[in-house]
Amino acid sequence: MEVVDTTQINSFAPIAAQTDFVVSPSEEAVFILTSNQLHDLITQAVQKALQPLQDEVRDLKATVARQDEKINALEATFTLQEENQLIQLRLIHDLREATKKEPGKTEIFRADKIERYLSSRPDHRATFETLKGHLQVDNVRLNEAIKTLIATSDRSYSIQKEKTGDKRKRILVMLPR
């Protein structure tokens, strides 16, 4: 039997098959994988990479669901408030209509008296102070009488500010037909 020198055999063999070799850390190892094994490795790596994103998407979906619930609750509250406001406005309107009164005999008498007074004047105008003295009433009763006059008369009237002197003074003017 012949003894073979292993250094001669090692010189022809690949590095991994040589008997006294040392693989340096910089050299890469070669792996042989089946296509199923490669597919499984890639699938696992992708799933591992996607997991944080999937967790974040799940958290975002939960947040969106909570926000949707809040929005729905706010919309319901808003609708209820709109309905309540409409009810309040109707009640206010009905209350105003109920408290609205037709002018009484006294207001109509005072309105007629103002109309006759303005008709008798050549310029068809008088200050509110003059009308108060003529009717012997306070500001509130004078305003009621003027409102009645404007609402019930077939003539047109204008309330103006005095152009000279005290600008706070108002004048009632009977407009020509």
C-alpha distance (Angstrom), angle and dihedral (degrees) to the residues before:
residue distance angle dihedral
M1 . . .
E2 3.73 . .
V3 3.80 124.7 .
V4 3.76 113.5 -134.5
D5 3.78 121.6 -147.3
T6 3.80 107.1 -123.2
T7 3.79 93.5 -151.4
Q8 3.79 89.1 65.9
I9 3.79 92.1 49.8
N10 3.77 92.6 46.1
S11 3.77 92.0 54.7
F12 3.83 90.4 63.9
A13 3.79 98.6 38.4
P14 3.81 123.9 85.1
I15 3.79 114.8 -95.2
A16 3.80 93.9 -105.4
A17 3.81 91.8 53.9
Q18 3.82 96.3 49.6
T19 3.73 114.1 107.0
D20 3.80 103.4 -136.3
F21 3.78 103.3 37.4
V22 3.80 132.2 128.0
V23 3.81 119.5 -152.5
S24 3.74 111.9 -141.0
P25 3.83 118.2 -137.3
S26 3.80 90.3 -115.4
E27 3.79 92.7 63.4
E28 3.80 116.6 88.8
A29 3.74 124.2 -134.2
V30 3.79 120.6 -127.2
F31 3.80 119.0 -132.7
I32 3.73 126.7 -166.9
L33 3.82 113.9 -146.6
T34 3.73 132.8 176.6
S35 3.78 117.9 -121.3
N36 3.83 90.4 -107.5
Q37 3.79 90.9 52.7
L38 3.82 91.0 48.6
H39 3.79 90.5 47.8
D40 3.82 91.1 50.6
L41 3.83 92.0 48.7
I42 3.80 92.4 50.0
T43 3.83 92.0 45.2
Q44 3.80 91.5 51.2
A45 3.81 92.2 47.5
V46 3.81 92.4 49.2
Q47 3.81 92.0 46.6
K48 3.78 90.6 49.5
A49 3.82 90.5 49.7
L50 3.82 92.9 45.9
Q51 3.81 97.0 46.6
P52 3.85 96.0 83.9
L53 3.80 89.7 47.9
Q54 3.80 91.7 48.2
D55 3.81 89.6 49.8
E56 3.79 90.2 50.6
V57 3.82 92.0 48.0
R58 3.82 89.7 50.2
D59 3.82 90.2 50.2
L60 3.81 91.1 47.6
K61 3.81 91.3 49.8
A62 3.80 89.6 51.8
T63 3.81 90.4 49.2
V64 3.80 91.4 48.7
A65 3.80 90.2 49.7
R66 3.82 90.7 52.2
Q67 3.81 90.6 47.6
D68 3.80 90.1 49.9
E69 3.80 89.4 53.0
K70 3.81 90.4 50.2
I71 3.81 91.9 47.9
N72 3.79 91.4 49.5
A73 3.81 90.3 49.8
L74 3.82 91.4 48.7
E75 3.80 91.4 48.2
A76 3.80 90.2 51.0
T77 3.81 90.3 49.4
F78 3.80 91.2 47.4
T79 3.81 91.4 50.3
L80 3.80 90.3 49.6
Q81 3.80 90.9 49.3
E82 3.82 90.8 49.7
E83 3.79 90.2 51.7
N84 3.81 91.0 47.9
Q85 3.80 91.5 49.5
L86 3.79 90.6 50.5
I87 3.80 89.7 50.9
Q88 3.81 90.2 48.7
L89 3.80 92.3 49.6
R90 3.80 91.0 49.5
L91 3.80 90.8 49.2
I92 3.80 91.5 48.8
H93 3.80 90.5 48.3
D94 3.80 91.9 48.3
L95 3.81 90.6 47.1
R96 3.80 91.7 50.7
E97 3.79 90.8 48.1
A98 3.79 90.4 49.0
T99 3.81 93.0 49.3
K100 3.78 93.4 43.2
K101 3.72 106.2 103.7
E102 3.71 132.3 -166.6
P103 3.78 113.4 -112.7
G104 3.75 111.3 -89.4
K105 3.79 128.4 -132.9
T106 3.79 91.6 -90.5
E107 3.84 94.3 53.7
I108 3.81 91.5 46.4
F109 3.82 90.8 48.1
R110 3.84 90.9 50.4
A111 3.82 91.6 46.4
D112 3.82 90.5 51.9
K113 3.80 90.2 47.8
I114 3.85 90.5 52.7
E115 3.82 90.9 48.2
R116 3.83 92.4 50.5
Y117 3.82 90.6 46.6
L118 3.83 93.3 51.2
S119 3.82 91.3 45.1
S120 3.81 90.4 54.0
R121 3.80 93.3 53.5
P122 3.82 116.9 86.4
D123 3.83 93.6 -135.2
H124 3.86 93.0 39.7
R125 3.81 92.4 -132.9
A126 3.78 138.7 106.2
T127 3.79 136.0 175.1
F128 3.76 119.0 -111.1
E129 3.83 88.6 -115.6
T130 3.81 90.7 56.6
L131 3.82 91.4 48.2
K132 3.82 90.9 49.0
G133 3.80 89.2 54.4
H134 3.79 92.7 44.7
L135 3.81 92.5 51.5
Q136 3.82 94.2 33.4
V137 3.83 92.1 -133.9
D138 3.80 138.1 125.4
N139 3.83 126.6 -107.8
V140 3.81 94.2 -89.1
R141 3.81 94.4 52.5
L142 3.80 91.3 44.0
N143 3.82 91.2 52.9
E144 3.83 90.0 48.9
A145 3.79 90.2 51.2
I146 3.82 93.0 48.2
K147 3.82 91.7 48.5
T148 3.79 89.5 50.4
L149 3.80 90.6 48.0
I150 3.81 93.2 51.3
A151 3.82 92.4 44.7
T152 3.80 97.9 46.6
S153 3.81 106.0 30.9
D154 3.77 124.6 93.2
R155 3.81 88.1 -143.8
S156 3.82 126.0 83.8
Y157 3.78 122.6 -118.9
S158 3.76 135.2 -168.9
I159 3.78 131.2 -157.8
Q160 3.79 111.9 -146.9
K161 3.78 137.4 174.9
E162 3.77 118.3 -115.5
K163 3.81 109.5 -97.1
T164 3.79 96.5 -151.7
G165 3.75 128.2 41.5
D166 3.80 119.2 -0.5
K167 3.83 108.9 21.9
R168 3.82 90.4 -161.8
K169 3.81 91.3 69.4
R170 3.77 115.3 97.9
I171 3.76 128.6 -151.2
L172 3.81 128.8 -155.5
V173 3.79 111.9 -142.8
M174 3.80 126.4 -167.5
L175 3.79 105.6 -142.6
P176 3.81 120.6 -140.2
R177 3.78 116.8 -100.7
